[in-house]
């Protein structure tokens, strides 16, 4: 293996939009415009730690987080203190947020981001390797912090596939000693927020408006069809029909991917924080578990992601916006899309917390889609009320 550069230093072959090293177990995956390795293996990282990894300008961050502890990550910090990869620092994602926002986990501006990461000695030229303590190493914090660094234009940031669990399974060393650090200036003026990775609540409001326009247009077309039956006998005396108007653009500018639970998506359960449940029309429900193979709990090949995402209704040919409740659980879906070769993807960072608090409640109530109850079958097959009626179908 090579040093702490963008790749693993071995000969690579091109696979779809990714470079996959011939020996993946000691290599890395890179992808498209997201410069640098998206994933590195435990073998590759262990190799760096056996060399002068500080000279290689490599920094390791433990990004573990737990849902019940999302506002302070106290439990994750306690576990880090007991056991972590040597040299790793604990990255408290609950602290690296926009503290001026009324929403819980919004990405910080570049200045506060600089103030936080320079505590770990991270500068713009550092290769940052992230891991978490989940069984896959990719579901309890690392994808969110990877998105944070990428959205703030850090060039070289990777996730450790398998995380701490795989590291320990391989018998690699762990430590309970505090990691030394030397504060460095991140050079905040050099980087900017990558707006293409950030969706805005204005995008969602425009999406809703387009949905309303489409529904109104459909209603008007239905009224015209019904009225046409009444006017059929007056056609001989009617004025010449005006030319057909140009086709109305009823398509939204992006497809919305909703990563909340199926129960929240269909409003069959309440959200514990009081956020709106149900979903916006034309959105599709994709769970964060899409990132990992159900049997191996590891990442998959690009063609597997393409097929799986297609089965969920994702249109990889369109711009995509991914959302969840508050931006914490949807980054694994962003990663799956990236590994499928999709680049034009953004996250609505405020999620349904922001939608609930920022969109007019009446407007939201008018467009929200919920699961309709299936009508009870009639005991009397000859009942006029039930005979011939179809079960209520999905409104979408």
N, C-alpha and C positions, 0 to 999 in steps of 0.2 A: 504493500500500500504506500501511497504518497503522503505528503504533508497535509496540513489543514487547509487545502485549497478548495475550489469549487467541486472537484470530483474526487474520486478515490485514488487516482494516480495509475490505475491499470487500464489496459486496452478495453474500449467500450464498443458496443454495437448499437445501432439505431433501432429503436422499437417504437413504432408509432411516433408520438411526440416526445418520447422519453428516451434517455440513454440508460440502458441497463447494463451494468458491468458483467462481464463474462462469468465472474465468480461473485454472484450477488451476495452471498453470505459475508463477504469481506468487502463489499462494494457499496454503491449508493445509487439512488434513482435521481435523475435530474429531469426537469421539464421546462420546455418552452421559454417564454419571456420571464418566468419566475426564476431569475438567475440563481444558480447554486443548487446543491442537493436538497431535494425535498425530504428524502429519507436516507439515513445512514444506519448501518448495522452495528450490533454490539461488537463484533469482531473488528470492524474498522475503527471504532472509537477506542477499544482496548489497545489497538496498535498505536494510536496517537499518544495514549497515556504512557506507553513504554518508551516513547521517544521524548524529545524535549518539546512537549506540547505547548508550553508557554511561548516558545519561540515560534511555533506554528500558528500563534495567534488564534487559539481555540478556547472558547469559554463554554462551560456546561451549566445549564439551569434546570433545576428540579421544579417543574410546573404543576405538581400534583394539587388537586383541588377536589373537594367533596360537596355534593349538592346541598347537604344540610348545613354546610359551613361556608357558604359562598360569600358572605359579607366580611369575613376576616381570615379564613383559611387557617384557623388555630390548630385544628386537628392535623392538617397536612404539614404544618410547620413542626409539630411535635414528632411526626413520623420521620420527617427529614432529619431532625436532630438525632434520632436514634440510628438512622441508616440512610446513607446516600452514596452516590458514585463519588469517588475521591476527586476533590477539586470543584465539585458542583456547588452552586449557590442556590438558595431557595428564592424563587421568583413568586412573590405574592401578587397574583393577578388582581386581587380585590383592591390593592393599593394603587395599581397602575391604571387608573381610570380618570375620566374627566370629572373632577370633584366639583366643578361649577354646574354640572348638568343636573336637572331634576330627575333624570333617569338613572338606573342603577349601575350599569356597566358600560357606559359609552367610552369609546376610545379617547385617550388623552390627545391634546395638541402636542406638537413636537417639543416645545419647551419643557413641559412637565415630564414628558417621556424621557428627555435627556437627563433631567434631574434624577429620575428613578434609576435608569440603567447604568449611569456612570458610577453608581455605588458599587457595581460589580466589576468595574474596570472595562466595561464594554465600550468600544469606540466603533466608528463606522467601518473600519477595516477588519473587524473581528468576525471570525466564523463562530456563530452561536449554535450550540447543539442542545435541543430541548428534550426532556423526557418526563413522564409521569409514572405514578405507581399503580395504574390500572393493569388488569391482566394483559392487555394488548399494548400498553404503553402509549396509546393514542386516543384515549377517550375521556380522561379526567383532567384535562388542563392543557396538555401540550398543543393540540390543534388551535385552541383559542390564542395562546401566546404566539404561536407561529403566525397566525393571521395578524396579530397585533404588530409584530415586527415587519411583516411584509406590507401591511397597509401604511406603515410609517417609513417605507422605502429602504429598510435594511436589506442589503444585497445577499449576504451569506447567512442563511438560517436554515437549520435542518431539524428533523425530528428523529429520535432514536427508535427504530422499529423494535417492538417488544418491550421497550422501556426498562424500568428497574426490575420487573419480574423476569424478563428474559436475561438480563444482566446477571441476576442471582442464579438463575437456572444453569447458566454456563459456568458457574463457580468463579466469576470474576470478583475482584475485591470491592468491598464497600467500606465506608468510614463513618464514624460519629464525630469526627473532629471538625471544628469550624474551618471553613475554607478561607484562606488568606485573600485579601483583595487590596487593590490600590485604585482609588478613584481616578477616573479619566474623563475628559470632556468628550461627549459624543459628537460634538460639532453640530449643534442643533440647526444652524443655518444652512447646512449642506443638504438636508433632507426635507422632504415635504410629504404631507399626507397624500397617499395615492388615491385620489378621488374615484378612480374607476373601480376600486374595490369597496367603496362605501356607498350604499344606497341612502337616500334621504326620505324623510316622511313626506316631502313634497312629491316624490316619485309614487308613493302609495296613494296619496290623494288624487294624483292624475290618473292612476290605475283605476281607482274607484269611479272617478268621473267618466272614464271611457266605458266602464261596465254599465253605468247608468245610461249613457247615451245609446249603447247597444240595446239595452232593455227597452228604452223608449222607442227606438227605431223599430224594434220587433213588434212592439205593441201597435204602433201606427200601421205597420204592414198588415197585421192581422185585421185591424179595423177596416182597411181598404179592401181586403179580400171579402170580409163579411158584407161590406157595403156594395161591393160589385155584384153580388147576387140580386140585390134589390133593384139595381140600376139596369139589369140586363134588358128589360123591356123598353128602356128609354134611349137605347143606343142609336136608333135611327134619327132621333131629333137632337142628339148631343153635338156639342161643338167638337171640332177636331182635337184629339188628345194632345197635350203638350209633350215635347220631347222628354224622354226618360232622363232623370237627373244622373249626374256622374255617380259612380259607385261610392258609397259612404265608407270611410275607413273606420271599421269597428274593432280593429285589432289593438290590443294593449302593446306598449312598447317593449315589454319583457314578460317572461313567464315567471310566476311567483312559486317558489318551492317552500312549503311550510314544513318545518321539522319538529313540530310539537307532537305529543302523543296522539294516537288515533282517536282517543276519547275526547281530547280537547279539540282536535280538528273537526270532529263531527258533533261536538257539544253534547256528548253523552255523559260527560263529567265536568264538574266545575274546576276552574283554576284556583289553587289555594291562595293566590295573591289577589284574586279578584279581577284578573285580566279577562277580556272578552274571549269567549269560546265560540266555536264555529269557525268557518273559514270564508275567505273572499272567493267569489266565483272565478272559475278557470284555474285556480291554484291546485297544486298537487301535493300530496302528503308523502314525504320521504323521510324515514327515520334515520337518526345518526348511525345506527348499526349497519347501514348500507356500506360503510367504509370497509368492513372486515368480512372475510369469508366465514360463514356460519360454523364450519367444522374446524378450520385451522386457526381462526381468530387472528389471521394475518391479512395484509393487504393483498389485492388481487391484480391480475393483468388488466391492461386498458380495455381489451375487448370484452372482458367479463363485466367491467363497470358500465360500458356502453350498453350491453344487453340488459343488465339489471336496471339501470336508470331508465331505459326505454320502457321496461315493464311497469315502472312506476308512473309513466306518462311524461317523463322529462323530454323536452325537445332540445337536443343539443345544438340545433341550428339557430336558436334564438338567444338573445341576451337573457341571463338568468339572475334573479334576485332571490337570495336565500334568507329565511327568517325563522326565528323560534320565539321563545318568551322574552328573552333579554340578551340575546347574542352569545350565550355561553355554550349552548348545545348544538348549534348548527355548523360550526367550523369543520367537524368531521365530514359533513356532506359536501362542503366546499372542497375539502381535500379529495374526496372521491371524484368530484367533477374535474378537478385538476388532473388527477391520475388518469381520467378518461380522455384527457387531451383538450378539455374545455378551458378557455382562458377568460372569456367575457362573462365573469361572474362577480357579483357584489353581495355584501351582507347588509341587511337593515339592522344596524347595531342595536337600536333601541327595541327591536322586536315588537311583540304584541303588547308589551308594557307601553311603548311609545304610541302604538296604534290606538290602544284603549284610551290613553290620556290626551291624544292630540287630534283625533278625528271626531267630528261632530257625532254625538251619540245617536241622534235621529238618523243621520246618513248611514252610519254603520249598521244600525238595526235594520234599515231597509235593504241592504245588500248582503248581509251576512247569510251564509248557508249553513243549515243544521240538518242533522239526520232526521228524516221524517219517519214517524212510527208506521209500522206495517198494520193495516186495519185488521181487526179480528174477523175471521171467516164467519159468514152468516150461518146460523143453525138451520134456517129455512132456505133451501136452494132456490125456491121460487120467489123469494122476497124481491119486490120491485126496487127496493132501495139499494140492494147489493148486486143484483143480477147484471152481469155485463160490465161491471166496473173493473178497471185494472188496478192492481196494487199501486200505491203512491211510489213513484220512482225518485231516484236521486235528482234533485233540482238541476244539477249540472248536466 
